[in-house]
Amino acid sequence: MKPITVNWTINLPNESQIQKMWQELVFDVIDEEFEFINLVKANLGGDIYFKGFKFHENEIFDWFCSRGRLDEIDFYNNFLLSDKVLKTFNNENNSEKKGF
């Protein structure tokens, strides 16, 4: 996997470029198996689920990621809470582990 480096020749992307990026951004789930991790259940009051994602190259996403500025593109809502990502946790094989 190639690390993301800052490309200083590219200016701050504009809003239309960011919108287009969200439509075109492609990712893979690194671990196809649903990992169930029981971590200090008594202290946390529940179960924790982890997934790993690998993003395909995207100049606009790389601009923000390489600078640690994902908050400026609302990464949490636009990616982590997106239907695409949530569906990776909702497959039939793991419904019994999830407890939902």
N, C-alpha and C positions, 0 to 999 in steps of 0.2 A: 504494500500500500504506500503510495506516494504522499509525503506530507504536504500540507497546504502552505505555501509561502506568500508573503505579501508582494503583490505586483504594484509597485509604486507608479507605474505609467498609466494606470487607469484611474479616472476621476470617480468621485462619489456617484453611484448609480442614482438615476431619478426614479420617481414613483412608477412610471409606466414600465421601466426596466424591471423593477422589483415585482410588480404584478405579473409580468410575463415570466419571470423566474419561478414564481410559485406555481404557475401553470405547467412549466416544463421540467421542474426539478425531479430527478429520478434517483431513487435510492434502492438498496438491497438490504434485506434483513441478513445480518452476518450469521446469526445463529438461528437456523430454521426450527430447532427444537425449543419449545416453550420452557424457559428455565424458572423453576419454582424455588424460591429461596426463603427459608424460614429463618428470619434474623431477629433474635431477641424479641420473640413474640410478646412476652409479658410487658416489656417496656414500650414497644411500638404499638401494641394493640391490634396487630393484624399481620398480613402477609405482604411481602414485597415481590414484585415481578420485574425482571430486567429483560431488555432487548438491546441488541446492538444494531446500529444502522451504518451503512457505508454509502456515501453520496457519490454519484457520478459527477464528473467535472462540470462545473457551471461557473462561468466567469463572475457573475453577479453574486452568487452565494459565496464563492471563494473570497470575494472582496470583503464581505462582512465577517465571515468566519475567521479569516486570517488576521483580522484586526481585533478580534474579540468583541465585535459589535452586533451580535445576533439579536440583542434586545431592540435594536433600531428597526428590525424587520419583523418584530413580534413573532419570533421563532417559536415561543411557547404555544401560542394559539394557532399559528399558521402551520406548524409542523407537528409538534408533540400531541396536540389535541385534534389533529385532522382525522377525518374518517379513514384515510389510507393507513395511518399509523395505528389507530385504535382497532381497526380490523385485524391487524397482525396479532392482537391479543385475544381476539374473539373467534378462534377456530374451534370446530367441533371436538377435536381430539383433546382439548384441554378444558372443556367446560366443567368437568368434575373437579379439577384442581382449583379453578378460580373461585368457586363458592358463591357465584352470583346467581 
